[in-house]
């Protein structure tokens, strides 16, 4: 494996965890922001208002 190939492999593997974390975070925000289950709503209520996410 050449140095250039190794550098390319490192840069591509470094972005995957970042993209995964971003998608996971956005998914959690979307689910907790739109679900109407009272237990989940109550658990996330104050955090949503503090971050400016409308829930009513």
Secondary structure, DSSP 4 states (H G I P E B T S, - for coil): --HHHHHHHHHHHHHHHHHHHHHHHHHHHHHHHH---HHHHHHHHHHHHHHT----
